[in-house]
Amino acid sequence: MKCPFDNVDMAFEPFYNDAFAVTTKGGKKTTLSTCVFTCMTGDPLAEDTMETERKDIMLLCREEDWPWVKANVSRGDSLERYDGTKFKVTLVEDDFTMGKLIHAREV
């Protein structure tokens, strides 16, 4: 009988279907296939406003991309979605349960 725990990571591969072009401040470029989460709790830019139209996103990176993300991606780097939407990285997080997460805001 085949072990059900062999190659379990492939079960999640269909979720990594959003491509983002990454350009670092140092000029390095790559394309990451990510799983995108839209953050609905983005802080408004001014204290007297209640909400914002700005989009905040969180990108979950595939495990094979973790070394490149860790070595190259940092706050201020640029992301561009396949539809032309541009974002700036606000935080790169090493989450214990999820892995490498890139937080970004629309520009």
C-alpha positions as CSV (number, residue, x, y, z in Angstrom):
1,M,0.0,0.0,0.0
2,K,1.3,3.5,-0.9
3,C,2.0,5.7,2.1
4,P,-0.5,8.6,2.2
5,F,2.2,10.9,3.7
6,D,4.6,10.7,0.7
7,N,4.8,13.9,-1.3
8,V,2.1,15.7,0.7
9,D,3.4,19.1,-0.4
10,M,2.2,18.5,-3.9
11,A,-1.4,18.6,-2.6
12,F,-1.0,22.4,-1.9
13,E,0.7,23.3,-5.3
14,P,-2.6,24.4,-6.9
15,F,-3.0,27.2,-4.4
16,Y,0.3,28.8,-5.5
17,N,-1.3,30.2,-8.7
18,D,-0.6,34.0,-8.4
19,A,2.5,35.1,-10.2
20,F,4.4,38.2,-8.9
21,A,7.4,39.9,-10.5
22,V,9.8,40.9,-7.8
23,T,12.4,43.6,-8.2
24,T,14.7,44.3,-5.3
25,K,16.3,47.6,-4.5
26,G,19.6,46.1,-5.6
27,G,18.2,45.3,-9.1
28,K,17.7,41.6,-8.7
29,K,14.6,40.2,-10.5
30,T,12.6,37.0,-10.4
31,T,9.0,35.8,-10.6
32,L,7.4,34.1,-7.6
33,S,4.4,31.8,-7.7
34,T,2.6,32.6,-4.5
35,C,-0.7,32.1,-2.6
36,V,-2.2,35.5,-2.1
37,F,-4.2,36.6,0.9
38,T,-6.0,40.0,0.8
39,C,-5.7,41.8,4.1
40,M,-9.0,43.5,4.9
41,T,-7.7,45.4,7.9
42,G,-5.3,47.8,6.2
43,D,-4.7,50.9,8.3
44,P,-5.9,54.2,6.7
45,L,-3.2,56.7,5.9
46,A,-4.7,59.5,8.0
47,E,-5.9,59.2,11.6
48,D,-9.2,60.9,11.0
49,T,-10.4,58.5,8.3
50,M,-12.2,55.3,9.1
51,E,-11.2,53.1,6.1
52,T,-9.0,53.0,3.1
53,E,-9.3,52.0,-0.6
54,R,-5.6,50.8,-0.6
55,K,-5.1,47.1,-0.9
56,D,-2.8,45.3,1.4
57,I,-1.8,41.7,0.5
58,M,0.1,38.9,2.1
59,L,2.0,36.5,-0.2
60,L,2.8,32.9,1.0
61,C,5.9,31.7,-0.8
62,R,6.6,28.1,-1.9
63,E,9.2,26.3,0.1
64,E,11.7,26.1,-2.7
65,D,11.6,29.9,-3.0
66,W,12.3,30.5,0.7
67,P,16.2,30.8,0.4
68,W,15.9,33.4,-2.4
69,V,13.2,35.4,-0.5
70,K,15.3,35.3,2.7
71,A,18.5,36.4,1.0
72,N,17.0,39.1,-1.3
73,V,13.6,40.5,-0.4
74,S,13.2,43.3,2.1
75,R,11.1,46.3,2.9
76,G,10.8,48.7,0.0
77,D,11.2,46.2,-2.8
78,S,8.7,46.2,-5.6
79,L,6.1,43.6,-6.6
80,E,4.0,43.6,-9.7
81,R,1.0,41.3,-10.3
82,Y,0.3,39.8,-13.7
83,D,-2.6,42.4,-14.1
84,G,-0.2,45.3,-13.7
85,T,-1.0,46.1,-10.0
86,K,2.1,47.4,-8.2
87,F,2.9,46.9,-4.6
88,K,5.8,47.7,-2.2
89,V,7.0,45.2,0.4
90,T,6.4,46.3,4.0
91,L,7.6,43.2,5.8
92,V,9.1,39.8,5.2
93,E,8.1,37.4,7.9
94,D,9.4,34.0,8.8
95,D,6.2,32.5,10.2
96,F,6.5,29.3,12.2
97,T,3.4,27.6,10.7
98,M,3.2,29.1,7.2
99,G,6.9,29.7,6.2
100,K,8.0,32.8,4.3
101,L,5.4,35.5,4.1
102,I,5.7,38.8,2.2
103,H,3.5,41.7,3.3
104,A,2.9,44.4,0.8
105,R,0.8,47.6,0.1
106,E,-0.5,48.8,-3.2
107,V,1.2,51.9,-4.6
